[in-house]
Amino acid sequence: GKYIFSCGHWDNSFKVSLTESGRLVCSVVSHKDVVTCLALSRNSKVLVTGSKDTTVMVWSLDLSRPLEFLSNHPTHILYGHDDEVACVAVNVDMDVVISGSLDGTCIIFNLRSGNYVRSIYPPTTTVPIKWVGISSTGTIMTYSNVNETLHSYSVNGRLLFSADTKMQLNAFYFSNNGKFLVVCGSARGAKGAFLVLACHSLRVKWREETHDSIRAMALSPEEHHLLISMNDTSVMVYALNEAIMRKLTLMKLKMLGF
């Protein structure tokens, strides 16, 4: 992408910088406390920010207008949490914004209207939510590093499955087709690992252990390569095996009519 969006700044702002030069493009102060999290929609037209002030803000973007790509005021200011917002997610196709908080709840809002839809409560003990995400097929997932547990819900808030990951997870990525969730972090025993989970069941489809804990990860646009950043500053690259890559290529050609 052309821009980098950052948060966590002391002045309660979120900032936008150029990827190539690092030059600051704009600094937006609208929250009343530190901005703790943000999420960009897949089509890069919606930005969602969450803050220690317990609110969520929705912003409209138009990246085709270099000097005026960000609206001066949020489209919606969303309320409902009793503690700081720790994570946010947005899905334009599903028309939803989801926020997770240290109060242990997740709230689903309608993206276009900003209206409250419903709250999601943990099935057992209330624990702070570290991450919330929604797949392209509408599966909502939450994770807490207190009990190291993933929960999956329908878009209507119904609990589907729960899984003890036995890991402190640091990064999460949904596959483009919404069928898989890739997670990584620190496994018990001080080593690292990344897992590929089936979204519909949270069953582990693949597990790979590493020599050190994993801090971050990224997938290539075609999802053929996985890059992981280790705690010791090294970077490792994994590639899909030839059989899977061939299958994906044939599926794409079939969709294109070849």
C-alpha positions in Angstrom: 0.0 0.0 0.0 1.0 3.6 -0.4 0.2 4.7 3.2 0.9 3.4 6.7 -1.7 4.0 9.4 -0.3 4.0 13.0 -1.8 4.5 16.5 -0.7 4.4 20.1 0.7 8.0 20.0 0.9 10.1 23.2 -1.2 12.9 21.7 -4.3 10.7 21.2 -3.9 10.8 17.5 -3.6 8.3 14.7 -1.2 9.2 11.9 -0.8 8.5 8.2 2.6 8.3 6.6 3.9 7.5 3.2 5.3 4.0 2.8 8.2 4.9 0.6 9.6 7.9 2.5 8.0 7.7 5.9 6.9 11.3 5.6 3.9 12.2 7.8 0.9 13.0 5.7 -1.6 13.8 8.4 -2.2 13.4 12.1 -5.8 13.1 13.3 -6.9 13.9 16.9 -10.5 13.1 17.6 -10.4 10.5 20.4 -10.1 11.8 24.0 -7.5 9.2 25.0 -4.8 7.1 23.3 -5.9 5.3 20.1 -5.2 1.6 20.9 -6.2 -0.1 17.6 -7.3 0.4 14.1 -8.5 -1.7 11.2 -8.7 -1.0 7.4 -11.3 -2.6 5.2 -10.2 -4.9 2.4 -11.3 -2.3 -0.2 -9.4 0.4 1.7 -12.4 2.7 1.8 -13.2 2.4 5.6 -10.9 2.9 8.6 -12.0 2.0 12.1 -10.2 3.2 15.2 -10.6 2.2 18.9 -9.4 4.0 22.0 -8.8 4.0 25.7 -11.7 6.4 25.9 -14.0 3.4 25.2 -15.3 4.6 21.9 -14.9 3.4 18.3 -14.8 5.8 15.3 -15.5 5.0 11.7 -13.8 7.0 9.0 -14.4 7.2 5.2 -11.3 7.0 2.9 -10.8 7.8 -0.7 -7.2 7.0 -1.6 -7.7 8.3 -5.1 -7.6 11.8 -3.7 -4.0 12.1 -2.4 -4.5 15.4 -0.4 -8.0 14.8 0.8 -8.3 11.0 1.1 -9.4 11.1 4.8 -12.6 12.8 6.0 -12.1 15.6 8.6 -14.7 14.1 10.9 -15.6 10.4 11.7 -18.7 9.0 9.9 -19.8 7.4 13.1 -18.8 7.5 16.8 -19.8 4.2 18.4 -20.4 3.6 22.1 -21.1 0.7 24.4 -18.0 -0.5 26.2 -17.1 0.0 29.9 -13.4 -0.2 29.4 -10.8 0.6 26.7 -11.3 -0.8 23.3 -8.5 -3.2 22.5 -9.2 -4.4 19.0 -11.5 -3.6 16.1 -12.5 -5.3 12.8 -14.6 -4.3 9.8 -16.2 -6.2 6.9 -17.8 -4.0 4.2 -19.5 -6.9 2.5 -21.2 -8.0 5.7 -21.9 -4.3 6.6 -20.5 -4.7 10.2 -18.0 -3.2 12.5 -16.9 -5.2 15.5 -15.0 -4.0 18.6 -13.4 -6.0 21.4 -12.7 -4.5 24.9 -10.9 -5.1 28.1 -14.3 -5.4 29.6 -14.5 -8.8 28.0 -17.3 -8.1 25.5 -17.4 -7.6 21.8 -20.0 -5.3 20.2 -21.3 -5.6 16.6 -22.4 -2.4 14.9 -24.0 -1.8 11.5 -21.3 -0.1 9.3 -23.6 2.1 7.2 -25.9 3.3 10.0 -23.6 3.1 13.0 -26.5 1.4 14.9 -25.8 -1.0 17.7 -26.7 -4.6 16.7 -25.7 -6.9 19.5 -23.1 -7.7 22.2 -21.1 -10.9 22.3 -20.2 -12.2 25.8 -17.7 -14.9 26.6 -19.2 -18.4 27.2 -17.5 -18.8 30.6 -15.3 -16.5 32.6 -15.1 -12.9 31.5 -11.6 -12.1 30.3 -10.1 -9.1 28.3 -10.3 -9.5 24.6 -7.0 -9.1 22.8 -8.1 -9.7 19.2 -11.3 -9.8 17.2 -11.6 -10.6 13.5 -14.3 -11.4 10.9 -13.7 -13.7 7.9 -14.9 -13.0 4.4 -17.7 -15.6 5.0 -18.9 -13.8 8.2 -17.3 -16.0 10.9 -16.4 -13.8 13.9 -13.4 -14.9 16.1 -12.1 -13.6 19.4 -8.9 -14.3 21.4 -7.8 -13.6 24.9 -4.2 -14.0 26.1 -5.4 -14.6 29.6 -6.9 -18.0 28.9 -5.2 -18.5 25.5 -8.6 -19.4 24.0 -10.1 -18.7 20.6 -13.9 -18.5 20.2 -15.8 -18.5 16.9 -19.2 -17.0 16.5 -21.8 -16.6 13.7 -22.4 -13.1 12.5 -25.6 -13.3 14.6 -23.4 -13.7 17.7 -24.1 -17.5 18.3 -21.1 -19.4 19.8 -19.9 -22.0 17.3 -16.6 -23.4 18.7 -14.0 -22.8 21.3 -10.3 -23.9 21.3 -7.5 -23.7 23.8 -4.5 -22.7 21.7 -2.0 -23.3 24.5 -0.1 -20.4 23.0 0.3 -16.6 23.5 -0.8 -15.5 20.1 0.6 -12.3 18.6 -0.6 -12.3 15.0 -3.8 -13.5 13.1 -4.7 -13.7 9.4 -7.8 -15.0 7.7 -7.4 -16.6 4.3 -9.0 -14.7 1.4 -11.6 -17.5 1.0 -12.5 -17.3 4.7 -11.9 -21.0 5.3 -8.7 -20.8 7.3 -7.2 -18.8 10.1 -3.4 -18.5 10.5 -2.1 -17.6 13.9 1.3 -17.4 15.5 3.1 -16.6 18.7 4.9 -18.2 21.7 4.2 -21.8 22.4 4.4 -23.2 26.0 8.1 -24.0 26.5 9.4 -20.6 25.2 9.5 -21.7 21.6 7.4 -20.3 18.8 4.8 -21.9 16.5 2.3 -21.0 13.8 -1.0 -22.9 13.3 -3.4 -23.1 10.4 -6.9 -23.6 11.7 -10.2 -24.5 9.9 -12.6 -21.6 10.6 -15.7 -23.8 10.6 -14.3 -26.1 13.4 -11.1 -24.5 14.8 -9.4 -27.8 14.2 -5.6 -27.6 13.6 -4.8 -28.3 9.9 -1.1 -27.6 10.2 1.3 -26.8 13.0 4.9 -25.7 12.6 7.2 -25.0 15.5 10.1 -22.5 15.3 13.3 -22.0 17.2 12.0 -18.8 18.9 8.8 -17.0 19.5 7.1 -15.2 16.6 6.3 -11.5 16.8 4.5 -10.8 13.5 3.6 -12.4 10.2 2.4 -11.5 6.7 1.1 -13.4 3.7 1.8 -12.6 0.1 -1.2 -11.3 -1.9 -1.7 -14.6 -3.6 -1.2 -16.4 -0.3 1.6 -18.5 -1.7 4.2 -17.4 0.9 4.2 -16.8 4.6 6.7 -14.4 6.2 7.2 -14.6 9.9 9.3 -12.3 12.1 11.1 -13.9 15.0 11.8 -12.5 18.5 15.6 -12.8 17.7 15.0 -10.3 14.7 15.4 -13.1 12.0 12.8 -13.5 9.3 11.6 -16.9 7.9 9.7 -17.5 4.7 7.5 -20.5 4.1 6.0 -21.5 0.7 3.1 -23.7 -0.2 4.1 -27.1 -1.6 3.8 -27.5 -5.4 0.7 -29.7 -5.3 -1.3 -27.1 -3.4 0.0 -24.3 -5.6 -0.9 -26.2 -8.7 -4.4 -26.9 -7.4 -5.0 -23.2 -6.6 -3.8 -22.2 -10.0 -6.1 -24.7 -11.7 -9.0 -23.5 -9.6 -8.3 -19.8 -10.5 -8.1 -20.7 -14.2 -11.4 -22.6 -14.0 -13.0 -19.5 -12.4 -11.7 -17.4 -15.3 -13.3 -19.8 -17.8 -10.1 -21.6 -19.1 
